[in-house]
Amino acid sequence: MALISYICVACGVQYPLAEMPPLNCIICEDDRQYVNPSGQACTYIDELSNRSKNIILPVSENLYAIYTEPSFAINQRVHL
């Protein structure tokens, strides 16, 4: 079985290489986060890149917004 670096679909945290996805997400089990009512779910980078893309958008001179479309996990956006 191949080693895969699984990614939580609820919060977006990426886990170390493993043969099986984690049973629980340590981030989502924190009281400040939530677990999807349908249960824990993971994806991996190849699957995610087939359905999503990263956008780098100029906001102003020397400032860029970087985000994923369609939105993924907690839909964070970074400004660089």
Legacy VTK file of the C-alpha trace (Angstrom):
# vtk DataFile Version 3.0
C-alpha trace
ASCII
DATASET POLYDATA
POINTS 80 float
0.000 0.000 0.000
1.287 3.489 -0.852
2.172 6.111 1.705
-0.020 9.208 1.380
0.059 12.537 3.199
-3.630 12.880 4.093
-5.345 16.269 4.463
-8.387 16.920 6.691
-11.255 18.293 4.583
-12.733 20.241 7.511
-9.682 22.220 8.681
-7.033 21.609 6.006
-4.271 20.259 8.258
-1.898 17.918 6.422
-0.667 14.791 8.205
2.636 12.909 7.819
2.883 10.077 5.299
0.767 7.058 6.271
-0.897 4.034 4.690
-4.322 4.929 6.119
-5.972 8.283 6.876
-6.060 9.292 10.542
-9.173 8.173 12.419
-9.444 11.554 14.154
-8.174 15.026 13.354
-6.376 16.563 16.342
-7.348 20.063 15.177
-11.042 19.341 14.588
-11.391 17.565 17.939
-10.359 20.739 19.755
-13.367 22.313 21.510
-12.991 25.474 19.395
-13.369 23.542 16.140
-15.954 20.991 15.030
-16.202 17.570 13.456
-18.512 17.357 10.458
-21.782 15.632 11.419
-21.114 13.032 8.712
-17.789 12.218 10.387
-14.100 12.742 9.827
-12.994 12.866 6.191
-9.617 13.196 4.514
-8.323 13.844 1.031
-4.818 13.965 -0.407
-2.909 16.384 -2.608
-3.477 14.588 -5.956
-7.228 14.402 -5.372
-7.357 18.010 -4.173
-5.355 19.330 -7.127
-7.748 17.594 -9.559
-10.706 19.624 -8.265
-9.106 22.829 -6.968
-6.514 25.402 -7.916
-4.545 28.024 -6.048
-5.138 31.617 -7.086
-2.489 34.330 -6.753
-4.198 37.689 -7.139
-2.465 41.084 -7.028
-4.206 43.274 -4.442
-1.960 46.324 -4.665
1.690 47.083 -5.374
3.806 44.347 -3.722
0.736 42.713 -2.111
-0.848 39.466 -3.305
-3.790 37.394 -2.068
-3.304 33.622 -2.261
-6.275 31.288 -1.873
-7.828 28.074 -3.176
-10.843 27.865 -5.506
-13.310 26.411 -4.980
-12.925 27.052 -1.274
-11.440 24.256 0.779
-11.507 23.440 4.503
-11.786 26.647 6.543
-11.202 28.733 3.413
-8.186 30.664 4.619
-6.583 33.348 2.487
-3.063 34.656 2.867
-1.723 38.072 1.905
1.906 38.154 0.915
LINES 1 81
80 0 1 2 3 4 5 6 7 8 9 10 11 12 13 14 15 16 17 18 19 20 21 22 23 24 25 26 27 28 29 30 31 32 33 34 35 36 37 38 39 40 41 42 43 44 45 46 47 48 49 50 51 52 53 54 55 56 57 58 59 60 61 62 63 64 65 66 67 68 69 70 71 72 73 74 75 76 77 78 79
